Amino acid sequence: MFAARKRLFVDLLKRDLPILASRFVVDDRDGPEATYVIVVDGAGTHRASARITPLTGPDPTRDPVDRPVESAAPPSAIVEIAHLCLSPEFSVRERRIARVLLFRHLAEFVRANGVRHVVGYASEPQVRRLEARGWPCRRIDGPAPDGKRSLAAIAVDIDGVTLSKLAAIGIVAPRRAAGRAR
């Protein structure tokens, strides 16, 4: 996963990120608080991955005027998803399949862990793709520099409507009614 990050973000996209042992992209958020969602093939080869970290301190999803105020939400209710990485050496079709699986697992993680807000950075084309996949994005800050491209800070509010939209397009399984036989 860390080697795939280097191939994609540094070698291909020319981003200025910390590199460990000339092979891996690892930063200060890659620690014990991080959770990784990793899609691998039958041979255990990395296909796609993302890092999820809890956010503590001010709630970045609130209006800028309110940001100095501590959030009433528990830290696990607000997470950052970063380093979404599809291994670049695979075909477009293989990356598309890996992306669907990655988003499915991210959505299941969000639902299973009571996450109410997801924050991260995305380019305008990425925002449009996220929205097309049922993730309603809203900007929470202006563009941030990212090498040759600008990324916008975004938030996705997770509620019943969001999860229903994701279920409608097959990203998450619909919730079963309580007491029904399976």
C-alpha positions as CSV (number, residue, x, y, z in Angstrom):
1,M,0.0,0.0,0.0
2,F,2.7,2.5,0.9
3,A,4.7,1.6,-2.2
4,A,1.5,2.0,-4.3
5,R,1.1,5.5,-2.8
6,K,4.6,6.4,-3.9
7,R,4.0,5.1,-7.5
8,L,0.7,7.0,-7.8
9,F,1.2,10.3,-5.8
10,V,4.9,10.9,-6.2
11,D,6.0,9.2,-9.4
12,L,2.9,9.7,-11.5
13,L,1.2,12.8,-10.0
14,K,4.4,14.5,-9.0
15,R,3.2,15.5,-5.5
16,D,5.7,16.5,-2.9
17,L,5.1,14.0,-0.1
18,P,7.4,12.4,2.5
19,I,9.1,9.3,1.2
20,L,10.5,6.5,3.4
21,A,13.4,4.4,2.2
22,S,13.0,5.8,-1.4
23,R,10.0,3.4,-1.8
24,F,7.1,4.3,0.5
25,V,4.8,7.4,1.1
26,V,4.3,7.5,4.9
27,D,3.4,10.6,6.8
28,D,2.7,11.6,10.4
29,R,-0.9,10.5,10.2
30,D,0.1,6.9,9.4
31,G,0.2,5.7,13.0
32,P,-1.7,3.7,15.6
33,E,-4.9,5.8,15.2
34,A,-5.1,5.1,11.5
35,T,-7.4,2.5,10.0
36,Y,-6.7,1.2,6.5
37,V,-9.2,-0.1,4.0
38,I,-7.2,-2.1,1.5
39,V,-8.5,-4.0,-1.6
40,V,-6.2,-6.9,-2.7
41,D,-6.5,-9.5,-5.4
42,G,-6.4,-13.2,-4.9
43,A,-2.6,-13.2,-4.8
44,G,-2.6,-10.5,-2.1
45,T,-1.5,-7.7,-4.5
46,H,-2.6,-4.2,-3.6
47,R,-5.3,-2.9,-5.9
48,A,-6.7,0.0,-3.9
49,S,-6.5,1.6,-0.5
50,A,-7.4,4.5,1.7
51,R,-6.5,5.7,5.2
52,I,-9.1,6.7,7.8
53,T,-8.1,8.7,10.8
54,P,-10.4,10.1,13.5
55,L,-10.4,13.9,13.9
56,T,-10.1,15.4,17.3
57,G,-10.5,19.1,18.3
58,P,-12.6,21.6,16.4
59,D,-15.2,20.2,14.1
60,P,-14.0,21.1,10.5
61,T,-17.5,20.5,9.1
62,R,-18.9,23.5,10.9
63,D,-18.9,27.0,9.6
64,P,-15.5,28.8,9.9
65,V,-16.9,31.1,12.6
66,D,-17.7,28.1,14.7
67,R,-14.4,26.2,14.2
68,P,-12.7,27.4,17.4
69,V,-15.5,25.7,19.4
70,E,-14.9,22.1,20.3
71,S,-17.3,19.7,18.6
72,A,-20.0,18.0,20.6
73,A,-19.6,14.9,18.4
74,P,-17.4,12.1,19.7
75,P,-14.0,12.0,17.9
76,S,-15.0,8.8,16.0
77,A,-18.0,10.5,14.5
78,I,-15.7,12.7,12.4
79,V,-13.1,11.0,10.2
80,E,-10.7,12.0,7.5
81,I,-10.3,9.8,4.5
82,A,-7.0,10.4,2.8
83,H,-4.6,8.8,0.4
84,L,-7.2,7.1,-1.8
85,C,-5.0,5.1,-4.0
86,L,-5.7,2.9,-7.0
87,S,-2.6,1.0,-8.1
88,P,-1.7,2.7,-11.4
89,E,-0.2,-0.4,-13.1
90,F,-3.5,-2.1,-13.6
91,S,-6.0,-1.6,-16.4
92,V,-8.8,0.9,-16.4
93,R,-11.3,-1.9,-15.9
94,E,-9.3,-3.5,-13.0
95,R,-9.0,0.0,-11.3
96,R,-12.7,0.6,-11.8
97,I,-13.6,-2.7,-10.0
98,A,-11.1,-2.0,-7.2
99,R,-12.6,1.5,-6.8
100,V,-16.1,0.1,-6.4
101,L,-14.8,-2.3,-3.8
102,L,-12.9,0.4,-2.0
103,F,-15.9,2.7,-1.8
104,R,-18.1,-0.2,-0.7
105,H,-15.8,-1.0,2.2
106,L,-15.4,2.7,3.1
107,A,-19.2,3.1,3.2
108,E,-19.5,0.0,5.3
109,F,-16.8,1.2,7.7
110,V,-18.6,4.6,8.0
111,R,-22.0,2.9,8.7
112,A,-20.6,0.3,11.1
113,N,-18.7,2.9,13.2
114,G,-21.3,5.6,13.6
115,V,-19.4,8.1,11.5
116,R,-21.4,11.3,10.9
117,H,-19.0,13.3,8.9
118,V,-16.2,12.4,6.5
119,V,-13.7,15.0,5.5
120,G,-10.9,15.1,3.0
121,Y,-9.4,16.9,0.0
122,A,-10.5,16.3,-3.6
123,S,-10.1,17.9,-7.0
124,E,-13.1,19.2,-8.8
125,P,-13.3,16.1,-11.1
126,Q,-12.9,13.9,-8.1
127,V,-15.8,15.7,-6.3
128,R,-18.0,15.2,-9.3
129,R,-17.2,11.4,-9.4
130,L,-17.8,11.1,-5.6
131,E,-21.2,12.9,-6.0
132,A,-22.1,10.6,-8.9
133,R,-21.4,7.6,-6.6
134,G,-23.8,8.9,-4.0
135,W,-21.5,10.8,-1.7
136,P,-23.0,14.4,-1.4
137,C,-19.9,16.6,-1.0
138,R,-19.9,20.1,0.3
139,R,-16.9,22.4,0.4
140,I,-15.7,23.4,3.9
141,D,-12.7,25.5,2.8
142,G,-11.2,27.0,-0.2
143,P,-8.8,25.2,-2.5
144,A,-5.5,24.0,-1.1
145,P,-2.3,23.8,-3.2
146,D,-1.3,20.3,-4.2
147,G,1.6,20.4,-6.6
148,K,0.1,21.3,-10.1
149,R,-3.5,20.9,-9.0
150,S,-5.7,22.5,-6.4
151,L,-7.7,20.4,-4.0
152,A,-10.8,21.6,-2.1
153,A,-11.5,20.6,1.5
154,I,-14.8,18.8,1.4
155,A,-17.2,17.1,3.9
156,V,-19.7,14.4,3.4
157,D,-22.5,14.3,6.0
158,I,-23.5,10.8,6.7
159,D,-27.1,10.3,7.5
160,G,-30.0,8.0,6.5
161,V,-30.4,9.8,3.1
162,T,-26.7,9.4,2.2
163,L,-26.8,5.7,3.2
164,S,-30.0,5.2,1.2
165,K,-28.4,6.8,-1.9
166,L,-25.3,4.6,-1.5
167,A,-27.6,1.5,-1.1
168,A,-29.6,2.5,-4.2
169,I,-26.5,2.3,-6.4
170,G,-25.2,-0.8,-4.8
171,I,-22.3,0.7,-2.7
172,V,-23.7,-0.5,0.6
173,A,-26.2,-3.2,1.4
174,P,-29.6,-1.9,2.4
175,R,-30.4,-2.2,6.2
176,R,-32.6,-5.1,7.0
177,A,-35.7,-4.5,9.0
178,A,-35.4,-5.6,12.7
179,G,-36.9,-9.0,13.4
180,R,-37.0,-10.3,9.8
181,A,-35.7,-13.7,8.9
182,R,-32.7,-13.8,6.6
